[in-house]
């Protein structure tokens, strides 16, 4: 694996982050006719990295992986890897309910240039823990890429038990967990017993998970708020806990607003508000209604999307109000073009 990005260094209180600190689970842009928008995917990936993301997950749930073909998944990895170059890590989701199919996707992702694999717990068929152990190890042994175990029982129906995670940590290529179990005591025990790198997979728990030893986030809200999320992580890593809490509180309206309905639906709506490639969702999902878009716009206008925004600006911070102190820095990973994503979303009018 390549060297950790320089933007990750200097956070003395945080554990090592094998894929960087701020990772967005990227939507898959589609054209109006429903086909894969390769040019849009390249543009979006580049903008997300400009905004301060160290890595991107493609072909995950937020990428509508249940409704994309294997060929589309392969093309998406290739397009995004080419678009971001050496500036960010690209992690490809390869998990399915079928171990053999997951192995095929893992090998294809490696051939397409992915830097890591996200492997979700097999869903619907509800395997026992012995089956989960075999599934994850089989996929890990199929390639030379590092693996992130995605533990999200609310979607899959089965949690990865702490003892199973402890055993998985013994495999040299199983290096991280995307934790959406929302069970801080269980996560604490695994962190205490293993060297697994934990990434928050539930945006509202980003700061709480950092406080028990997580190294970073794999975020949906990172589509529009990567600078503020990075600033929160950097503040916590520097021991500025009060500032980290203020930044966390400033992000709460976005954390809530982006999940008032299914996350992909509102992530794509937010990107359309910002004038960025997204396109429609694929059935059985449905696009956001005008009322949902209006509520999302209000939520994002209330949220701290850019920690460097001037006091009182859309996405900025009122001194003494909710969010970070006025003038808080968004950190070395953000840029002017990236900051404009969040500000554009907050200030945008109704989408057509």
KAWOSUL-V709080 format. One record per residue. N is the residue number from 1. RES is the residue in one letter. SS is DSSP state (2 for helix, 1 for strand, 0 for the rest). NEAR is the number of other ideal C-beta (glycine too) atoms within 12 Angstrom. D_CENTER is the distance of its C-alpha to the mean C-alpha in whole Angstrom. Layout:
n = (N,N)
res = (RES,RES)
ss = (SS,SS)
near = (NEAR,NEAR)
d_center = (D_CENTER,D_CENTER)
This chain:
n = (1,2,3,4,5,6,7,8,9,10,11,12,13,14,15,16,17,18,19,20,21,22,23,24,25,26,27,28,29,30,31,32,33,34,35,36,37,38,39,40,41,42,43,44,45,46,47,48,49,50,51,52,53,54,55,56,57,58,59,60,61,62,63,64,65,66,67,68,69,70,71,72,73,74,75,76,77,78,79,80,81,82,83,84,85,86,87,88,89,90,91,92,93,94,95,96,97,98,99,100,101,102,103,104,105,106,107,108,109,110,111,112,113,114,115,116,117,118,119,120,121,122,123,124,125,126,127,128,129,130,131,132,133,134,135,136,137,138,139,140,141,142,143,144,145,146,147,148,149,150,151,152,153,154,155,156,157,158,159,160,161,162,163,164,165,166,167,168,169,170,171,172,173,174,175,176,177,178,179,180,181,182,183,184,185,186,187,188,189,190,191,192,193,194,195,196,197,198,199,200,201,202,203,204,205,206,207,208,209,210,211,212,213,214,215,216,217,218,219,220,221,222,223,224,225,226,227,228,229,230,231,232,233,234,235,236,237,238,239,240,241,242,243,244,245,246,247,248,249,250,251,252,253,254,255,256,257,258,259,260,261,262,263,264,265,266,267,268,269,270,271,272,273,274,275,276,277,278,279,280,281,282,283,284,285,286,287,288,289,290,291,292,293,294,295,296,297,298,299,300,301,302,303,304,305,306,307,308,309,310,311,312,313,314,315,316,317,318,319,320,321,322,323,324,325,326,327,328,329,330,331,332,333,334,335,336,337,338,339,340,341,342,343,344,345,346,347,348,349,350,351,352)
res = (X,X,X,X,X,X,X,X,X,X,X,X,X,X,X,X,X,X,X,X,X,X,X,X,X,X,X,X,X,X,X,X,X,X,X,X,X,X,X,X,X,X,X,X,X,X,X,X,X,X,X,X,X,X,X,X,X,X,X,X,X,X,X,X,X,X,X,X,X,X,X,X,X,X,X,X,X,X,X,X,X,X,X,X,X,X,X,X,X,X,X,X,X,X,X,X,X,X,X,X,X,X,X,X,X,X,X,X,X,X,X,X,X,X,X,X,X,X,X,X,X,X,X,X,X,X,X,X,X,X,X,X,X,X,X,X,X,X,X,X,X,X,X,X,X,X,X,X,X,X,X,X,X,X,X,X,X,X,X,X,X,X,X,X,X,X,X,X,X,X,X,X,X,X,X,X,X,X,X,X,X,X,X,X,X,X,X,X,X,X,X,X,X,X,X,X,X,X,X,X,X,X,X,X,X,X,X,X,X,X,X,X,X,X,X,X,X,X,X,X,X,X,X,X,X,X,X,X,X,X,X,X,X,X,X,X,X,X,X,X,X,X,X,X,X,X,X,X,X,X,X,X,X,X,X,X,X,X,X,X,X,X,X,X,X,X,X,X,X,X,X,X,X,X,X,X,X,X,X,X,X,X,X,X,X,X,X,X,X,X,X,X,X,X,X,X,X,X,X,X,X,X,X,X,X,X,X,X,X,X,X,X,X,X,X,X,X,X,X,X,X,X,X,X,X,X,X,X,X,X,X,X,X,X,X,X,X,X,X,X,X,X,X,X,X,X,X,X,X,X,X,X)
ss = (0,0,0,0,0,2,2,2,0,0,0,0,0,0,0,0,0,0,0,0,0,1,1,1,1,0,0,0,0,1,0,0,0,0,0,1,0,2,2,2,2,2,2,2,2,2,2,2,2,2,0,0,0,0,1,1,1,1,0,0,0,0,0,0,2,2,2,0,0,2,2,2,2,2,2,2,2,2,2,2,2,2,2,2,2,2,2,0,1,1,1,1,1,0,0,0,0,0,2,2,2,2,2,2,2,2,2,2,2,2,2,2,0,0,0,1,1,1,1,1,0,0,0,0,0,0,0,0,2,2,2,2,2,2,2,2,2,2,2,2,0,0,0,0,0,1,1,1,1,1,1,0,2,2,2,2,0,0,0,0,0,2,2,2,2,2,2,2,0,0,0,0,0,1,1,1,1,1,1,0,0,0,0,2,2,2,2,2,2,2,2,2,2,0,0,0,1,1,1,1,0,0,2,2,2,2,2,2,2,2,2,0,0,0,0,1,1,1,1,0,0,2,2,2,2,2,2,2,2,2,2,2,2,2,2,2,2,0,0,0,2,2,2,2,2,2,2,2,2,2,2,2,2,2,2,2,2,0,0,0,0,0,2,2,2,2,2,2,2,2,2,2,2,0,0,0,0,0,0,0,0,0,0,0,0,0,0,0,0,2,2,2,2,2,2,2,2,2,2,2,2,2,0,0,0,0,0,0,0,0,0,0,0,0,0,0,0,0,0,0,0,0,0,0,0,0,0,0,0,0,0,0,0,0,0,2,2,2,2,2,2,2,2,2,2,2,2,0,0,0,0,0)
near = (25,20,15,26,33,17,36,35,20,19,35,14,20,34,29,25,36,35,43,47,49,53,52,54,46,54,50,49,43,34,19,13,10,21,21,34,30,27,21,32,42,31,28,43,42,30,41,51,39,28,49,51,51,49,52,52,53,53,50,46,37,48,44,37,39,28,21,35,20,23,17,32,40,30,29,45,49,29,35,48,34,21,32,37,17,17,31,42,46,49,48,53,43,48,44,32,25,20,29,17,23,40,28,22,40,43,26,31,44,31,20,31,28,42,41,47,47,54,53,46,45,36,26,15,17,16,25,17,23,15,22,38,29,22,41,45,27,30,44,35,23,28,28,19,38,33,47,50,51,50,41,37,25,21,29,28,18,27,31,43,26,27,20,34,38,25,24,38,31,20,27,16,29,38,36,50,47,49,43,42,35,22,27,23,14,27,36,21,21,36,30,18,19,28,24,40,39,48,51,47,45,36,43,28,31,46,36,28,41,38,25,26,31,39,41,50,51,53,50,43,51,55,51,58,56,54,47,58,54,49,49,56,53,39,35,39,33,21,15,25,18,18,32,37,24,31,44,41,28,41,47,30,33,48,39,23,38,45,29,27,24,25,41,39,32,43,49,43,43,47,47,35,39,39,22,38,32,39,31,30,32,28,13,11,26,17,26,33,17,15,14,27,30,22,25,42,36,23,33,45,31,29,42,48,55,47,46,38,39,18,21,15,24,31,42,35,36,22,16,12,17,22,41,44,28,23,18,34,28,41,43,24,41,40,26,18,23,42,39,31,45,50,36,32,44,35,23,31,18,18,26,9)
d_center = (20,20,20,17,17,19,17,16,20,22,20,23,22,18,18,17,14,14,11,11,10,7,5,3,4,7,10,13,16,19,23,25,27,23,23,20,20,20,21,19,16,17,17,14,12,15,15,11,12,15,13,12,9,10,8,7,6,9,12,9,10,9,11,14,14,17,19,19,21,21,23,20,17,19,20,16,16,19,18,15,16,19,18,16,19,19,16,13,12,11,10,12,12,15,16,19,22,24,24,26,24,20,23,24,20,19,22,22,18,20,23,20,19,16,15,14,13,11,14,14,17,20,20,23,26,25,26,27,26,28,27,23,24,26,23,21,23,25,21,21,25,24,23,23,19,17,15,12,14,12,14,13,17,17,16,18,21,21,20,20,22,23,25,24,21,24,25,22,22,25,24,23,20,18,17,14,12,9,11,11,15,16,19,19,22,21,18,21,23,21,20,24,25,23,21,18,15,13,9,8,7,9,9,12,13,11,14,16,14,15,18,19,18,14,13,10,6,3,3,5,8,6,8,11,11,10,14,14,11,12,16,15,14,17,19,19,19,22,24,24,23,24,22,19,20,21,18,16,19,19,15,16,18,14,13,16,16,13,14,18,17,15,12,12,15,14,12,14,17,15,15,18,20,18,20,17,17,16,19,20,18,20,22,22,20,22,21,21,24,26,26,22,21,24,23,19,21,23,20,18,21,22,18,18,15,17,19,21,22,26,27,28,26,23,20,22,24,27,29,30,27,24,21,22,25,27,26,23,21,18,18,19,16,16,19,21,19,16,17,19,16,16,20,20,18,20,23,23,26,26,24,27)
